[in-house]
């Protein structure tokens, strides 16, 4: 009896194509994470230098 389940779309891709897509996904994830971290780092640095003392002078 033939199975009625359809194959997953990535099952039709070759192993090398899946490898390339996985590498692109990892690279994009790292790029987005680095952009996110680079955007937060300057703000964190500014917040770390905020003076909380009443007699604080800039």
ZIDA-V883000 format. One record per residue. N is the residue number from 1. PHI is phi in degrees with one decimal (none if undefined). OMEGA is omega in whole degrees, 0 to 359 (NA if undefined). D_CENTER is the distance of its C-alpha to the mean C-alpha in whole Angstrom. Layout:
n: {N	N}
phi: {PHI	PHI}
omega: {OMEGA	OMEGA}
d_center: {D_CENTER	D_CENTER}
This chain:
n: {1	2	3	4	5	6	7	8	9	10	11	12	13	14	15	16	17	18	19	20	21	22	23	24	25	26	27	28	29	30	31	32	33	34	35	36	37	38	39	40	41	42	43	44	45	46	47	48	49	50	51	52	53	54	55	56	57	58}
phi: {none	-80.1	-74.2	-90.0	-71.4	-83.6	-69.7	-65.2	-55.3	-78.2	-68.5	-88.7	-85.1	-74.1	-62.7	-67.5	-65.9	-63.6	-63.9	-65.2	-63.5	-64.8	-63.7	-64.1	-63.2	-64.8	-62.9	-65.6	-62.0	-64.8	-62.8	-65.0	-64.1	-68.0	-64.3	-63.0	-67.0	-65.4	-74.2	-82.6	-55.4	-63.1	-66.8	-64.7	-63.5	-65.8	-69.0	-69.6	-95.8	-70.8	-87.1	-106.6	-82.6	-67.3	-91.9	-74.7	-118.9	-69.8}
omega: {183	180	180	181	178	179	176	183	181	179	182	180	178	181	181	178	177	179	179	179	178	179	178	179	179	180	180	178	179	178	180	178	180	176	179	181	179	178	181	186	179	180	178	179	178	180	181	182	179	182	180	180	181	182	183	176	181	NA}
d_center: {44	41	38	37	33	31	29	25	24	22	25	27	24	26	24	23	21	19	18	17	15	14	13	12	9	8	9	7	3	5	6	4	4	7	8	8	10	12	13	14	16	19	19	19	22	24	24	25	28	29	33	34	38	40	42	39	39	37}
